[in-house]
Amino acid sequence: MKRLMTVVGALLMLAGSAAAQTVYDAAKFIDKDLNGTARFVSMGGAMSALGGDISTMNTNPAGIGIYRSNDLQTTFGLSSYNTKSQTLSGTFKNNDVRGNFNQIGFVFSMKIGDSTPLRYVNFGFNYNRVKSFFNKQKFAGGLGDFTQTQQMAIQARGVYVDGWDDTFTNNELGWLSSLGYWGFVIDPIVTPAGQPQEYIGMYDGGNGLLEVEQRGHLDVYSFNMAFNIEDRVYLGLTMGIHDLNFKKYTYYEEVYPDTKDEGYDLSSWNRIVGTGFDLKLGAIVRPFEDSPFRFGLAVHTPTLYDLDYKTSALINSTVEDPDGEVYNTTVSTIEQLPIHDEMVRPFRLNTPWLFNFSVASTVGSQFAFDAEYEYQDYSFMKFKDVDGFDARFDFENSTRDMMKAVHTFKVGAEFKPVPEFGIRAGYNYRTSLFNDNAYKDLPYYSIQTDTDYANVMDRHTLTFGLGYRSSSFYADLAYKYDTYKSNLYPFVVNLNNTIYPSTATRITNNRHQVMLTLGVRF
């Protein structure tokens, strides 16, 4: 037990370059929900060529150029989150209902003239909650021949026993292997002279339990300027300020049934907070003066994030030594750090470019439709340090090949049986952002201790809505059903460049959301 006596007292500054994030963390921020006004959502988010809705400033900024009057609106609603985990031990379900404040914004429309080429100059502001991170997942069952302690042991490779003295403040030591070492669930083994020190996990063939809970949100504050040129060409620019607050709690446990109640549990608390900035450029063109047909094009620059990764972890273990003595050990990273608080690691993240193509038309004053396609290649995202260099993130950036290009298809339609009432429907399809063989690997120096990862599959969203408009007041109601599946893995073992994933749990995620938008035009 003398290991525990040597942890405290090292210098915090030695940990300055320790890794703090993976492509799985970044993917959560890039992958957005379908959200916005009730009219926008009820049409599947397909309004980039139609325009005339405040939410289009986040897809095609030129859509604000369609306005010919001022607009003030807000949106709120109710969401039901349903998660079903199909594990080896049975089916686990989780249901939560939460209120939402989705959006508030305005458009100020300034008429220039009827005879000049420039007809309108419009300005807009919109607050939008583009992503809710709320999610709960669970894994339970036998681990077969694998154990998380194997991942701990592999991360510890090459660290000699006397090298653990400054465990949690040395940027050459990973926290996962450190907790395994000080929690007595990995041990050094005899290696030939001149060879790197090897470690082994204490057990295998146990039962695992994983519970993951995520919370937080991504909010975007958008500032827009748009132009109407001869009622045929519309141009727009949106500047976005992103406010990120992501929290994740992970509880992982292994129990070995053929022992004297031996096993361990590992808790991880992770939080990523910070801000980002991006620009969106868009155009809508009516190529034929006597036709309502129009097409749209929009380009979104990478979002440049400045972020802080905050983490702490705790391991509790019960192990038996060769003499039959049972030890109960608890190691907390917070207790071992001189600051006695969670570790904070600043970093930067650049998301990929996004391209949006859309077509739309109207039929008289009763029918309108919009169809569009978006492309974004996740493998082009990049991690950087606070000085803007990526050399210290070679490992993280080398794993970007786990990601791939995402294709999004949207279609929406609106029918007005009478001028005051509208009926809307839409469909939104988004392909998976992970390659089939993607996995979460941690570098030997990482301070991350949550080893779980979920490979999300294609996402389907069905929408429906109703709308009422008077001369100035309007109200829109939308219903959205969002569903996707994912495979949840508690850990992965990378042994001699051969990947051995743990047993996967199939997760079914469903979200039902009802939204109401109230607004006035004047």
C-alpha positions in Angstrom: 0.0 0.0 0.0 3.0 2.3 0.0 2.1 3.4 -3.5 -0.5 5.8 -2.1 2.1 7.7 0.0 4.1 9.1 -2.9 1.4 10.7 -5.1 1.0 14.1 -3.4 3.5 17.0 -3.8 4.5 17.2 -7.5 4.3 20.5 -9.4 1.1 21.2 -11.3 2.9 23.0 -14.1 4.4 19.7 -15.3 1.0 18.7 -16.7 0.7 21.6 -19.1 0.5 19.6 -22.4 -1.5 16.6 -21.3 -4.2 15.6 -23.8 -7.7 16.4 -22.8 -10.1 15.5 -25.6 -10.8 13.1 -28.5 -12.7 13.2 -31.8 -15.7 11.9 -30.0 -15.9 15.0 -27.9 -15.6 17.3 -30.9 -18.2 15.4 -32.8 -20.8 16.3 -30.2 -20.4 20.0 -30.9 -20.4 19.8 -34.7 -23.5 17.5 -34.9 -26.4 19.9 -34.5 -30.1 19.2 -33.7 -32.9 20.3 -36.0 -34.1 23.4 -34.1 -35.4 26.9 -34.6 -38.8 28.4 -35.1 -41.9 26.1 -35.2 -42.4 26.9 -38.9 -38.8 26.1 -39.8 -38.8 22.8 -37.8 -42.2 21.7 -39.1 -40.7 21.9 -42.7 -37.8 19.7 -41.8 -35.4 22.7 -41.7 -35.8 23.0 -45.5 -36.3 26.7 -46.0 -32.9 27.8 -47.2 -34.2 28.8 -50.7 -37.7 29.8 -49.6 -36.4 32.2 -46.9 -38.7 34.5 -45.0 -38.1 32.8 -41.6 -35.7 34.0 -39.0 -34.1 30.6 -38.5 -32.7 30.7 -42.1 -30.0 33.1 -41.0 -28.3 30.0 -39.5 -28.6 27.9 -42.7 -28.7 30.4 -45.6 -28.3 34.1 -44.4 -29.9 35.3 -47.7 -33.3 34.1 -46.5 -33.6 37.2 -44.3 -33.5 39.3 -47.5 -37.0 38.0 -48.4 -38.5 40.0 -45.5 -40.4 43.2 -46.4 -41.6 44.0 -42.9 -40.3 43.9 -39.3 -40.6 40.7 -37.3 -40.4 39.9 -33.6 -40.8 36.3 -32.4 -40.0 33.7 -29.8 -40.2 29.9 -29.5 -40.5 27.5 -26.6 -41.7 23.9 -26.2 -41.5 20.6 -24.5 -39.3 17.6 -25.2 -39.6 13.9 -24.3 -36.3 12.0 -24.4 -36.6 8.2 -24.7 -33.5 5.9 -24.5 -33.6 2.1 -24.8 -30.4 0.1 -24.1 -30.5 -3.5 -25.3 -27.8 -5.1 -23.1 -26.7 -8.7 -22.4 -28.5 -8.4 -19.1 -31.8 -7.2 -20.5 -33.4 -4.1 -21.7 -33.1 -0.8 -19.9 -35.3 2.2 -20.6 -35.1 5.8 -19.6 -37.7 8.5 -20.2 -37.4 12.2 -19.3 -39.6 15.2 -20.1 -38.0 18.7 -20.2 -39.1 22.2 -21.1 -37.3 24.1 -23.8 -36.7 27.7 -24.6 -35.6 27.4 -28.2 -35.3 30.8 -29.8 -36.0 34.6 -29.7 -35.1 37.1 -32.4 -36.1 40.0 -34.6 -35.7 41.3 -38.1 -35.6 45.0 -39.0 -36.5 45.6 -42.6 -35.5 48.8 -44.3 -37.0 49.6 -47.7 -34.7 51.4 -50.1 -37.0 51.9 -53.0 -39.1 50.3 -55.8 -37.1 51.6 -58.8 -33.5 51.2 -57.5 -31.7 47.9 -58.0 -31.3 47.6 -54.2 -34.8 47.2 -52.9 -34.4 46.3 -49.2 -31.6 46.1 -46.6 -32.5 43.9 -43.6 -30.9 43.4 -40.3 -31.6 40.5 -37.9 -30.6 39.0 -34.5 -31.5 35.6 -33.3 -30.7 33.5 -30.2 -31.1 29.8 -30.9 -30.4 26.7 -28.8 -29.0 24.6 -31.6 -28.1 21.5 -29.5 -29.2 19.9 -26.3 -26.7 17.3 -25.0 -29.2 15.7 -22.6 -28.8 11.9 -22.9 -28.6 8.8 -20.7 -27.1 5.4 -21.7 -26.4 2.1 -20.0 -24.4 -1.0 -20.6 -24.5 -4.2 -18.4 -23.3 -7.7 -19.0 -20.4 -10.1 -19.2 -17.1 -8.8 -20.7 -15.8 -12.1 -22.0 -12.0 -12.2 -22.3 -11.7 -8.4 -22.1 -11.5 -5.9 -19.3 -10.9 -2.2 -18.9 -7.8 -3.0 -16.9 -6.2 -4.2 -20.2 -6.6 -0.7 -21.6 -5.1 0.7 -18.4 -2.1 -1.6 -18.6 -1.4 -0.8 -22.3 -1.4 2.9 -21.5 1.1 2.3 -18.7 3.6 0.5 -21.0 7.1 1.8 -20.6 6.6 3.5 -17.2 8.9 2.1 -14.6 7.7 1.7 -11.0 9.7 4.6 -9.7 8.2 6.8 -12.4 4.8 6.9 -10.8 5.8 9.2 -8.0 4.3 12.4 -9.6 1.5 10.5 -11.2 -1.3 13.1 -11.6 0.9 16.1 -12.4 3.4 14.5 -14.9 2.4 15.2 -18.5 4.1 11.9 -19.5 1.7 9.7 -17.5 -2.0 9.0 -18.4 -4.6 9.3 -15.7 -6.3 6.1 -16.6 -3.2 4.0 -16.1 -2.4 6.0 -13.0 -5.7 5.3 -11.4 -5.3 1.6 -12.3 -1.8 1.5 -10.8 -2.7 3.3 -7.5 -6.0 1.4 -7.3 -4.1 -1.9 -7.5 -6.0 -3.2 -10.6 -2.9 -3.3 -12.8 0.6 -4.6 -11.8 4.1 -4.6 -13.4 5.3 -7.9 -14.8 8.9 -9.2 -15.3 10.2 -8.0 -18.7 13.5 -8.9 -20.4 16.5 -6.6 -19.8 16.4 -3.6 -22.1 12.7 -3.9 -22.9 10.0 -1.4 -21.9 8.2 -2.1 -18.6 5.0 -4.1 -19.2 1.9 -4.2 -17.0 -1.0 -6.6 -16.8 -4.6 -6.2 -15.8 -5.3 -8.1 -12.6 -8.5 -9.9 -13.8 -10.5 -10.9 -16.8 -13.9 -12.6 -17.4 -15.8 -10.2 -15.2 -19.1 -8.4 -15.5 -19.3 -4.8 -16.5 -21.7 -2.0 -15.7 -21.6 1.4 -17.5 -23.9 4.4 -16.9 -23.4 7.6 -18.9 -25.3 10.8 -18.4 -24.8 13.9 -20.5 -26.2 17.4 -20.0 -25.6 20.9 -21.3 -26.3 22.9 -24.4 -24.9 24.8 -27.4 -26.4 28.2 -27.9 -25.7 30.4 -31.0 -26.2 34.2 -31.1 -26.6 35.3 -34.7 -26.2 38.7 -36.2 -27.4 39.1 -39.8 -27.4 41.5 -42.7 -29.2 40.7 -45.9 -29.9 42.5 -49.2 -32.8 42.3 -51.8 -31.6 43.2 -55.3 -34.5 43.7 -57.8 -36.6 41.1 -56.0 -34.5 38.4 -57.8 -31.2 38.2 -56.1 -30.9 38.0 -52.3 -27.5 38.1 -50.5 -26.8 37.6 -46.8 -24.1 37.4 -44.1 -24.5 36.0 -40.6 -21.9 36.3 -37.8 -22.4 33.6 -35.1 -21.2 33.6 -31.6 -21.3 30.1 -30.0 -21.7 29.4 -26.3 -20.8 25.8 -25.3 -21.5 24.1 -22.0 -21.2 20.3 -22.1 -21.2 18.0 -19.1 -20.6 14.3 -18.9 -20.7 11.9 -15.9 -19.5 8.3 -16.4 -19.8 5.5 -13.9 -18.0 2.2 -14.8 -17.8 -0.9 -12.7 -16.2 -4.4 -13.0 -17.0 -7.3 -10.7 -15.2 -10.6 -10.8 -17.7 -13.4 -9.7 -15.1 -16.1 -9.0 -13.3 -14.0 -6.4 -14.0 -12.7 -2.9 -16.1 -9.8 -4.1 -13.1 -8.3 -5.9 -13.6 -5.5 -8.4 -13.5 -1.8 -8.9 -15.6 1.2 -10.0 -14.3 4.3 -11.8 -16.2 7.6 -11.9 -15.4 10.4 -14.3 -16.6 14.0 -14.3 -16.0 15.9 -17.5 -17.0 19.3 -18.6 -16.1 21.4 -21.8 -17.0 25.0 -21.8 -16.1 27.9 -24.0 -17.0 30.1 -27.0 -16.7 30.0 -30.8 -17.1 32.2 -33.8 -18.1 31.6 -37.4 -19.4 33.3 -40.5 -22.1 32.2 -42.9 -22.5 33.6 -46.5 -25.5 32.9 -48.6 -27.4 33.7 -51.8 -30.8 33.1 -53.2 -31.5 33.6 -56.9 -34.6 33.7 -59.1 -33.2 32.9 -62.5 -36.4 33.5 -64.4 -38.3 36.8 -63.8 -41.7 35.2 -64.6 -41.2 32.1 -62.5 -41.3 31.6 -58.7 -38.5 28.9 -58.9 -35.4 29.8 -57.0 -32.2 28.2 -55.9 -29.9 28.9 -52.9 -26.3 28.5 -52.0 -24.7 28.9 -48.6 -21.2 28.4 -47.2 -20.4 28.2 -43.5 -16.8 28.9 -42.4 -15.3 26.6 -39.7 -16.3 27.5 -36.2 -13.2 28.6 -34.2 -13.6 27.5 -30.6 -11.6 28.5 -27.6 -12.5 25.8 -25.0 -11.6 24.6 -21.5 -11.7 20.9 -20.7 -12.3 20.3 -17.0 -12.0 16.8 -15.4 -11.7 14.8 -12.3 -11.9 11.1 -11.5 -12.3 8.6 -8.6 -11.5 4.9 -8.4 -12.7 2.5 -5.6 -11.2 -1.0 -5.7 -11.3 -4.2 -3.6 -8.4 -6.5 -4.4 -6.7 -9.5 -2.7 -2.9 -9.8 -2.5 -1.1 -13.2 -3.0 -1.1 -13.7 0.8 -4.9 -13.5 0.9 -5.2 -10.1 2.4 -8.0 -7.9 1.0 -7.5 -4.2 0.4 -10.1 -1.5 -0.1 -8.6 1.5 -1.9 -10.0 4.9 -2.9 -8.0 7.3 -5.1 -9.3 10.7 -6.1 -7.5 12.9 -8.7 -8.8 16.0 -6.8 -7.1 14.9 -3.6 -3.8 14.2 -5.4 -3.6 17.6 -7.1 -2.0 20.6 -5.4 -5.0 22.8 -6.3 -7.4 20.2 -4.8 -9.8 20.9 -7.6 -10.6 19.5 -11.1 -7.9 19.7 -13.7 -8.4 22.4 -16.4 -6.9 22.1 -19.9 -7.5 24.9 -22.5 -7.5 24.0 -26.2 -8.8 25.2 -29.5 -11.0 23.4 -32.0 -11.7 24.3 -35.7 -14.8 22.6 -37.1 -15.1 21.7 -40.9 -16.6 23.9 -43.6 -20.2 23.4 -44.4 -21.9 23.7 -47.9 -25.7 24.0 -48.4 -27.5 23.7 -51.8 -31.2 24.3 -52.0 -34.1 24.7 -54.5 -37.6 25.9 -53.9 -40.7 27.2 -55.6 -44.3 28.2 -54.9 -47.5 27.4 -56.7 -49.8 30.4 -56.5 -50.3 31.5 -52.9 -51.3 28.1 -51.6 -48.4 25.8 -51.9 -44.6 26.0 -51.3 -41.8 23.5 -51.1 -38.1 23.4 -50.5 -35.5 20.7 -50.9 -31.8 20.9 -50.0 -28.6 19.1 -49.4 -25.7 19.8 -47.0 -22.2 18.5 -47.0 -19.7 18.6 -44.2 -16.5 16.5 -43.9 -15.8 15.8 -40.2 -12.3 14.5 -40.9 -11.2 18.1 -41.6 -11.7 19.3 -38.0 -8.6 20.2 -36.2 -7.4 20.5 -32.6 -4.9 23.2 -31.7 -3.2 24.6 -28.6 -4.0 28.0 -27.1 -1.3 29.6 -29.3 -2.9 28.3 -32.5 -0.4 25.4 -33.2 -1.4 21.8 -33.8 2.0 20.1 -33.2 1.1 19.2 -29.6 -2.1 17.5 -30.9 -0.5 15.1 -33.4 -2.2 12.1 -31.8 -5.7 13.7 -31.6 -5.5 15.0 -35.2 -4.2 11.7 -36.5 -7.4 10.0 -35.3 -9.6 12.2 -37.5 -9.8 9.4 -40.0 -12.4 7.9 -37.6 -14.8 10.5 -38.9 -16.1 10.9 -42.4 -18.2 13.2 -44.6 -21.8 13.8 -43.5 -24.6 14.2 -46.0 -27.8 15.8 -44.9 -31.0 15.8 -47.0 -34.0 18.0 -46.2 -37.4 18.4 -47.8 -40.4 20.5 -46.6 -43.7 21.7 -47.9 -46.5 24.1 -46.8 -50.1 24.1 -48.0 -52.5 27.0 -47.3 -56.2 26.0 -47.8 -57.0 29.6 -46.9 -54.6 32.5 -46.6 -54.7 32.5 -42.7 -53.9 28.8 -42.1 -51.0 26.7 -43.1 -50.3 22.9 -42.9 -46.7 21.8 -43.0 -44.6 18.7 -43.1 -41.0 17.8 -43.5 -38.3 15.1 -43.4 -34.6 15.4 -42.5 -32.1 12.7 -43.0 -28.5 12.8 -41.8 -25.9 10.1 -42.5 -23.6 8.7 -39.8 -20.5 10.8 -38.9 -18.4 7.8 -37.8 -16.6 5.2 -40.0 -17.7 1.6 -39.4 -14.5 0.7 -37.6 -14.2 3.9 -35.5 -13.1 3.6 -31.9 -12.0 5.9 -29.1 -8.3 5.5 -28.3 -6.4 7.4 -25.6 -2.8 8.5 -25.9 -0.4 7.4 -23.2 -0.4 10.9 -21.7 -4.1 11.6 -21.7 -5.9 12.9 -18.6 -9.2 11.4 -19.8 -10.5 8.5 -17.8 -13.9 8.0 -19.5 -13.1 5.2 -22.0 -16.7 4.7 -23.3 -17.7 5.8 -26.8 -20.8 5.5 -29.0 -20.8 5.2 -32.8 -23.9 7.0 -33.9 -25.7 5.7 -37.0 -27.9 7.6 -39.5 -30.5 10.0 -38.1 -34.1 10.3 -39.3 -36.4 13.3 -38.4 -40.1 13.6 -39.2 -41.9 16.8 -38.7 -45.4 18.2 -38.9 -46.9 21.6 -38.1 -49.8 24.1 -38.3 -49.7 27.9 -38.6 -52.1 30.8 -38.3 -51.4 34.3 -39.5 -53.5 37.5 -39.2 -52.5 40.9 -40.5 -49.8 41.3 -37.8 -50.0 38.4 -35.3 -49.0 34.8 -36.0 -48.7 31.5 -34.2 -47.0 28.3 -35.4 -47.1 24.9 -33.8 -44.7 22.1 -34.7 -44.1 18.4 -33.8 -40.8 16.7 -34.3 -39.9 13.1 -34.0 -36.2 12.4 -34.1 -34.7 8.8 -34.0 -31.3 7.2 -34.4 -29.4 4.2 -33.1 -25.9 3.9 -31.8 -23.5 1.2 -30.5 -22.1 1.9 -27.1 -18.8 0.5 -26.1 -17.4 0.7 -22.5 -13.7 0.6 -23.7 -11.4 -0.7 -26.4 -8.2 -2.6 -26.2 -5.5 -1.7 -28.7 -3.0 -4.5 -28.5 -0.1 -4.3 -31.0 -2.2 -2.2 -33.3 -5.0 -4.8 -33.3 -8.3 -3.4 -32.0 -10.4 -5.4 -29.6 -13.6 -3.5 -28.8 -15.6 -4.5 -25.7 -19.0 -5.9 -26.1 -21.4 -3.3 -27.6 -24.8 -2.3 -26.4 -27.3 -1.2 -29.1 -28.9 2.1 -28.0 -32.1 3.4 -29.5 -32.6 7.2 -29.1 -36.0 8.8 -29.7 -37.0 12.4 -29.0 -40.5 13.8 -29.3 -40.7 17.6 -29.3 -43.5 20.1 -29.5 -42.8 23.7 -30.2 -44.8 26.9 -30.3 -43.7 30.1 -32.0 -45.5 33.4 -31.3 -44.7 36.5 -33.3 -45.8 39.9 -34.7 -44.9 41.5 -38.0 -45.2 45.2 -38.4 
